[in-house]
Amino acid sequence: MAVGNKDDEYDYLFKVVLIGDSGVGKSNLLSRFTRNEFNLESKTTIGVEFATRSITVEKKRIKAQIWDTAGQERYRAITSAYYRGALGALLVYDITKHLTYENVERWLKELKDHADENIVIMLVGNKSDLKHLRAVPTDEAKRFAERNNLSFIETSALDSSNVDDSFKHILTAIYKMLCEKQMNDQTSDTIMETYSAHKVSLPYNQSNNTKKSCC
């Protein structure tokens, strides 16, 4: 990434994790949002990888650091450590595979066990382009989201439907949540400073496409 790239100029850095079963399309959601790419031959993620993209929320530049966690059971112990510091999570299932939706409840429990109690969570039904193969009714997923106080959306990484909207929604929700928390916190006025460009460092194993580690 060239020095001076617009993505390097940001006010706040928010970490978001993608979780869900292997094969639901988490990696393609990540690549579609951060690079506007889709790879039909994409291989299963091993361990954890991340990418970044910046958006503007209420005149503030928000840099999203999005982590793609492997969905296979044998990597769960590794990836659980990466929930630490996450402010948002996209909980993804495949609308054509009901088992991936059934497992959402287990992933939700894992999130609550390992992530911050105030983490913002969105339920995402991916592969909406495959409506003819749908196995999970939209209304059923909506009801589950409502019962668990989650936001909900259906996306397609293939045709890019609602991909930007899903990430922008959760980043905006995180920003508003932190602003509200700061206003309600009578003991500290530094909540937003914790995530500012002057305070936040990227993880120790940052990838080469993230030049800026801190300011």
Residue, then its C-alpha position, 0 to 999 in steps of 0.5 A: m500500500a502506498v504511503g499516503n493512501k486514503d485508507d491510512e488516514y483515519d480517526y478510529l480503528f475498529k476490529v470486526v470478526l467474521i465467524g461461522d461454519s467453514g464454507v459459508g463464504k466468509s473469505n469472499l465477504l471479506s475480499r468483496f468488501t475490502r478489495n471488491e473481489f470474488n474468487l469462486e475457487s477460494k480455498t478454506t482459510i487456515g487459522v486467521e487472516f485480516a484485511t482493512r477498509s476505511i469508510t466515513v461515519e458522521k464525518k469521521r473516518i473509520k478504519a475497519q480491521i476485519w478478521d476472517t476466522a477459520g470455521q473448522e473445529r480444529y482451529r477454534a482454539i486458535t481463533s478464539a484468542y482473536y475475539r479479544g478486542a473485537l467490537g463487532a462480529l458478522l455471524v455468517y451462515d449459508i442460506t442453502k445449507h440449514l446445518t450452517y444456520e443451526n450452528v449459528e447458536r453455537w457460534l453465538k455462545e462462543l462469541k459471548d464466552h470469548a468476546d466483549e459483552n458489548i460486542v455488536i453482532m449482525l446475523v448474515g445469511n450469505k449466498s442470497d444469489l442461490k435463492h432456488l437452493r434456499a434451505v433457510p427461510t428469511d423469516e425464520a432467520k429474522r425471528f432468531a435475530e430478533r430473539n437474540n437482539l441481533s441485526f440481520i441481513e442477507t448478502s451475496a458475495l458473488d453479486s455483491s448484494n448488501v455486502d457493503d451495507s452489512f459492514k457499513h451498518i455494523l461499523t456505524a452501530i459500533y461508532k454510535m454504541l461507543c459514542e453513547k457509552q462515552m456520554n453515559d460514562q460519568t467516570s471517563d471521557t476517553i472511551m473513543e480515544t481508546y480506538s483513535a488513530h493515535k492510540v490503536s496499534l495493529p496486531y503484532n502479525q499484521s499483513n504487508n498490506t497494512k503499512k500504518s501500525c500506529c501514529 
